[in-house]
């Protein structure tokens, strides 16, 4: 394990391999480097692979203030500069894909692999609209009481699992991040992109992957049938075989 002070946080990360190209692994929200470890182990045979804990997760410290996608992206850029990483291969899951997409819209990227990628606003049904309306009414009522504990209790009751599992700056960051629509950035880069999706994904449904494939300039979609948001992890051997095929021409490349 290594530690690096960058962008106002202390980042925990590991490096494996000594290839001429660099791979950076970007885990999902609420996760840590352990979820990407098998990818690092596999790709380190041919690449220099960085596996990091995002600020606020694993053994990295929290951001000084609530961050949105752009702040996490600038953190990644500073991390790359500090480690002399240029034109990287980015592999992300879920939230990590948000950062990868935004990074590629701003800085050179050789290739990306995005699995269960977040970044599009979900389609909202009538149940969500009713639930949101009830929450807003409850919020107004609670504010009249001036009770902070009641306000926190209301948020915890109506919030998602990811929201409930965080607090403080990370919770504030989560609220900012999930309301950011990255659709305008999907056509802002030319690098090849491999999208990997479980067709039973209910966190980032398959239609999101199909939209990304359509809007990105150079993307292909691989579907793991019968699997969910963690298809890449559940089918790790298959995922590594797909990576091998996608990166075949990059092994040993400068």
Buried (B, 14 or more C-beta within 10 A) or exposed (E): EEEBEBBBBBBBBBBBBEBEBBBBBBBBBBBBBEBBBBBBBBBBEBBBBBBBBBBBBBEBBBBEEBBBBBBBBBBBBBBBEEBEBEEBBBBBBBBBBBBBBBBBBBBEBBBBBBBBBBBBEEEEEEEEEEEEEEBEEBEEEBEEEEEEEBBEEBBEEBBEEBBEEBEEBBBBBBBBBBEBEBEEBBEBBEBBBBBBBBBBBEBBBBEBBBBBBEBBEEBEBBBBEEBBBBBBBBBBEBBBEBBBEBBEEBBEEE
